[in-house]
Amino acid sequence: MPKYAENPAWEDVVPIPQDDGGPNPLAAIAYTEEYSEAMSYLRAVMANNEMSERVLDLTEDIIDMNPAHYTVWLYRAKVLFEIDADLRAETEWVNKTAFRHLKNYQIWHHRQLIVDKLGSAEGEADFIARMFEKDAKNYHVWSYRQWLVRRFDLWEDGELEAVEELLKKDVRNNSAWNHRWFLVFGKDQDGAMKDKAVTDREIEYAKAAIEKAPQNQSSWNYLRGILRLSAQPLSTAKAFASRYASLDDADNVNSSHALDLLADIFAQEEGAEEEARQALSLLAERYDPIRANYWNYRASLLNGSAGEAKAKGQSAAV
C-alpha cells in the first residue's frame, strides 16, 4: 500500500521514479514497492534541494529499509545542519540504529559528522562501551574511537585505563592492542620512545600479557614493536622468550611466537646460525606446519647471511 502517495503531507511532491534504462532494462534492480516509492520521493525533494522536518522523516524511513545507502545519510546530515535540528536528539536516534546494524560504516561516518558539529564528545565513551559489549572487535567502532581521541584530545582522558579493562576481559583482542599502541605512541612517537619509563612500562605490560596467554600473537607483536621503535636489540628479550621455547627441550615449546623470536635473535648472533635453523625447523615441522613453506624460506635466507636475517628481525612491527 502506498505510504507517501496517499499522505496529504506529501501531495505537493511529484515523485521521480528510478530510471533503470528504459521500458525494458537489461538488469533492473528488484526493490520492494515500499522502498521504490520512498526513494522516488527522496529524488524529488533532493532535486528541489528541500530542507525540512518531513525530509528527515523520509530519510529515516529509507534508512530503516536500507541503512547502507550512503547518499541518504549524506543528505540527512545536510538537512540537519541546514534547519538547525537538535543534534543531541539525532545522536539518540543514531544510537538505536547502530545497535540494529553493528557493522554498518555509514552510521559511523554520520555520527562523526554530528559529533564534530556538536563539538563535544560527551556521552561517547559510554556509548562505545555499550557497543563493545556487543562486539569488542568492531573495526568501525575502533576507528571512530581513534577519531574521537584526535578530535577532542582525549589521549589522557581515561582511554588507557579503558583499553586495559578490555584487555583484561580478552587479552587476545588485537583491536584493543592496536588502540593501546595508538594511545601510547600515536601522539608523540619520538617523545614516547625517548622516555625510558614509558618503554619499560609497555615492555613489562606486554610480558605480563604473554604470561597469561603465551600463544597470543598480539602481545608478542606489541613487544617486538616496542623493541624496534626504541632501537633495542631483539636479544633484549632472549631470556624472556626462552621461558616459552627452549631448543634444549624441543618437546616443551609453549609458544610458536617465542620460537619465532628466538630464530630472529639467533640469526643476528655471531655463530648461532645452527640454532636459528633449528628453531625454524621446529616451527616448520612441529609447531606451525601450516606455514612450513614460510619457515623453510626463512631458513634458506640464513646460509651464513646474518645480515639478511638481521634486517628481517628489525623490520618486525606491530
C-alpha positions in Angstrom: 0.0 0.0 0.0 1.4 3.4 -1.0 2.7 5.3 2.0 3.5 8.7 0.5 1.2 9.0 -2.5 -1.8 8.8 -0.2 -0.3 11.1 2.5 -1.7 14.7 2.3 1.6 15.9 3.7 3.3 14.8 0.5 0.7 15.7 -2.1 2.7 18.7 -3.3 5.6 16.4 -4.3 5.9 14.8 -7.7 7.9 11.6 -7.2 10.8 10.8 -9.6 10.9 7.0 -10.3 14.1 5.0 -10.7 15.4 5.1 -14.2 16.8 1.6 -15.0 17.4 2.4 -18.7 14.1 2.5 -20.5 10.9 0.3 -20.5 12.9 -2.9 -20.9 16.0 -2.6 -18.7 18.7 -5.3 -19.1 19.3 -5.6 -15.3 16.6 -3.9 -13.3 17.0 -4.0 -9.5 14.1 -5.6 -7.8 13.3 -3.2 -5.0 10.3 -3.6 -2.7 7.3 -1.4 -3.5 7.8 0.5 -0.3 11.4 1.2 -0.9 10.9 2.2 -4.5 8.2 4.7 -3.5 10.2 6.2 -0.7 13.2 6.6 -3.0 11.1 8.3 -5.7 10.0 10.9 -3.2 13.6 11.4 -2.0 14.8 12.0 -5.6 12.1 14.7 -5.9 13.0 16.5 -2.7 16.7 16.3 -3.5 16.0 17.7 -6.9 14.4 20.7 -5.2 17.0 20.9 -2.5 14.3 20.7 0.1 15.4 21.1 3.7 12.6 20.2 6.1 11.5 18.0 9.0 9.5 15.8 6.6 12.7 15.1 4.7 14.3 13.9 7.9 11.3 11.6 8.4 11.6 10.4 4.8 15.4 9.6 5.2 14.7 7.8 8.5 12.2 5.6 6.7 14.6 4.8 3.9 17.5 4.1 6.3 15.2 1.8 8.2 14.8 -0.2 5.0 18.4 0.2 3.7 21.0 1.5 6.2 23.8 1.2 3.7 22.6 3.9 1.3 25.3 6.5 1.8 23.6 9.1 -0.3 20.6 9.1 2.0 22.9 9.6 5.1 24.7 12.5 3.4 21.5 14.3 2.5 20.2 13.7 6.0 23.2 15.4 7.5 22.9 18.3 5.1 19.3 18.8 6.1 20.1 18.5 9.9 22.7 21.3 9.6 20.6 23.5 7.4 17.5 23.5 9.6 19.5 23.7 12.8 18.0 20.4 14.1 18.5 19.0 17.6 21.8 17.1 17.2 21.6 15.6 20.6 18.3 14.0 19.6 20.0 12.9 16.4 22.7 11.0 18.3 20.0 9.2 20.3 18.4 8.1 17.1 21.8 7.0 15.7 22.4 5.0 18.9 19.3 2.9 18.3 20.2 2.5 14.6 23.7 1.5 15.4 22.6 -1.3 17.7 20.5 -2.8 15.0 23.3 -2.6 12.4 26.6 -3.1 14.2 28.8 -3.4 11.1 27.4 -0.5 9.0 30.0 2.0 8.0 27.6 4.8 7.1 26.3 5.1 10.6 29.7 5.8 12.0 30.6 8.4 9.3 27.2 10.1 10.1 27.9 10.0 13.8 31.3 11.6 13.2 29.7 14.5 11.3 27.2 15.0 14.0 29.6 14.9 17.0 32.1 17.1 15.1 29.3 19.7 14.6 28.4 19.4 18.3 32.0 20.0 19.3 31.7 17.7 22.3 32.4 14.1 23.0 30.0 14.0 26.0 28.4 10.5 26.3 30.5 9.0 23.5 32.7 6.9 25.8 29.6 5.3 27.5 28.0 4.6 24.1 31.2 3.0 22.8 31.4 0.8 25.9 27.9 -0.4 25.2 28.8 -1.2 21.6 31.9 -3.2 22.7 29.6 -5.3 24.9 28.1 -6.4 21.6 31.3 -6.8 19.7 34.7 -5.7 21.2 36.4 -6.1 17.9 34.2 -4.0 15.7 36.5 -2.2 13.3 34.2 0.8 12.7 33.8 1.5 16.4 37.6 1.4 17.0 38.2 3.7 14.0 35.6 6.1 15.4 37.2 5.9 18.8 40.6 6.9 17.4 38.9 9.8 15.6 37.4 10.9 18.9 40.8 10.8 20.7 42.3 13.0 18.0 39.4 15.4 17.6 38.9 16.1 21.3 42.4 15.5 22.6 41.4 12.5 24.8 44.9 11.0 24.9 45.0 11.1 28.7 41.3 11.1 29.5 40.8 7.6 30.8 41.4 6.0 27.4 44.4 3.9 28.5 42.5 2.6 31.6 39.5 1.7 29.4 41.6 -0.3 27.0 43.3 -2.1 29.8 39.8 -3.2 31.1 39.1 -4.6 27.6 42.4 -6.5 27.6 41.6 -7.9 31.0 38.4 -9.3 29.5 40.2 -10.6 26.4 43.9 -10.4 26.2 43.7 -11.6 22.5 41.7 -8.6 21.4 44.1 -7.4 18.7 42.0 -4.2 18.2 42.5 -3.3 21.8 46.2 -3.9 21.5 46.3 -1.6 18.4 44.4 1.1 20.3 46.9 0.9 23.2 49.7 1.4 20.7 47.9 4.3 19.2 47.4 5.9 22.7 50.9 5.4 23.9 52.8 6.2 20.7 50.4 7.9 18.4 50.5 11.5 19.6 54.3 11.9 20.1 56.0 8.7 19.0 59.5 10.2 19.2 58.9 11.6 22.6 57.4 8.4 24.0 60.2 6.3 22.6 62.8 8.6 24.3 61.0 8.2 27.6 62.6 5.1 29.1 59.9 4.9 31.8 57.2 4.6 29.1 59.0 2.0 27.1 59.9 0.0 30.2 56.3 0.1 31.3 55.0 -1.1 28.0 57.6 -3.9 27.7 56.5 -5.2 31.2 52.9 -4.8 30.2 53.4 -6.9 27.1 55.4 -9.5 29.0 52.7 -9.8 31.7 50.1 -10.4 28.9 52.3 -13.0 27.3 52.5 -14.9 30.6 48.7 -15.1 30.6 48.5 -16.4 27.0 51.9 -17.4 25.6 50.4 -18.3 22.2 48.7 -14.9 21.7 50.4 -13.3 18.8 49.1 -9.8 19.6 51.2 -9.3 22.7 54.4 -10.7 21.1 53.9 -8.3 18.2 53.4 -5.5 20.7 56.7 -6.4 22.4 58.6 -6.6 19.1 57.2 -3.2 18.1 58.4 -1.5 21.2 61.9 -3.0 20.9 62.1 -1.9 17.3 61.0 1.7 17.8 63.1 2.2 20.9 66.1 0.8 19.0 66.6 -2.0 21.5 68.1 -5.2 20.0 65.8 -8.3 19.9 68.3 -10.1 22.1 67.0 -7.9 24.9 64.1 -10.4 25.0 66.1 -13.6 24.6 65.9 -14.8 28.2 62.2 -14.0 28.3 61.4 -15.8 25.1 63.5 -18.8 26.2 61.0 -19.3 29.0 58.4 -20.3 26.4 60.5 -22.1 23.9 63.9 -23.7 24.6 65.9 -25.5 22.0 67.2 -27.7 24.8 63.7 -29.1 25.3 62.0 -29.3 21.9 59.1 -31.2 23.3 58.2 -28.4 25.6 57.6 -25.4 23.4 54.7 -23.3 24.8 54.7 -20.6 22.2 55.5 -20.7 18.5 55.8 -16.9 18.6 58.6 -17.2 21.2 60.3 -19.7 18.9 60.0 -17.3 16.0 61.5 -14.5 18.1 64.4 -16.8 19.1 65.0 -17.7 15.5 65.4 -14.0 14.7 67.7 -13.4 17.7 69.9 -16.4 16.8 70.1 -15.2 13.2 71.6 -11.9 14.4 74.1 -13.6 16.7 77.5 -14.4 15.5 78.0 -18.2 15.2 74.4 -19.0 16.1 73.2 -19.8 12.6 72.6 -23.5 13.5 70.4 -22.5 16.5 68.3 -20.2 14.2 68.0 -23.1 11.7 66.9 -25.4 14.5 64.2 -23.0 15.7 62.9 -22.6 12.2 62.9 -26.3 11.6 60.8 -26.8 14.7 58.3 -24.3 13.5 58.1 -25.8 10.1 57.8 -29.4 11.2 56.0 -29.4 14.6 54.7 -26.1 15.9 53.4 -24.2 12.8 53.5 -26.7 9.9 50.7 -24.9 8.1 53.3 -22.2 7.3 56.1 -24.7 6.6 57.0 -23.0 3.3 57.4 -19.7 5.0 59.7 -21.1 7.8 61.7 -23.1 5.3 62.1 -19.9 3.2 63.3 -18.1 6.3 65.8 -20.9 6.9 67.0 -20.6 3.3 67.9 -16.9 3.9 70.4 -17.9 6.6 73.2 -19.7 4.7 75.7 -17.6 6.6 73.9 -14.4 5.7 73.3 -13.0 9.1 72.7 -9.5 7.6 69.6 -10.5 5.8 68.2 -12.3 8.8 69.0 -9.3 11.0 67.2 -7.0 8.6 64.2 -9.2 8.8 64.2 -9.2 12.5 64.5 -5.4 12.8 61.6 -4.9 10.4 59.1 -6.8 12.5 56.4 -4.4 13.6 53.2 -4.4 15.5 
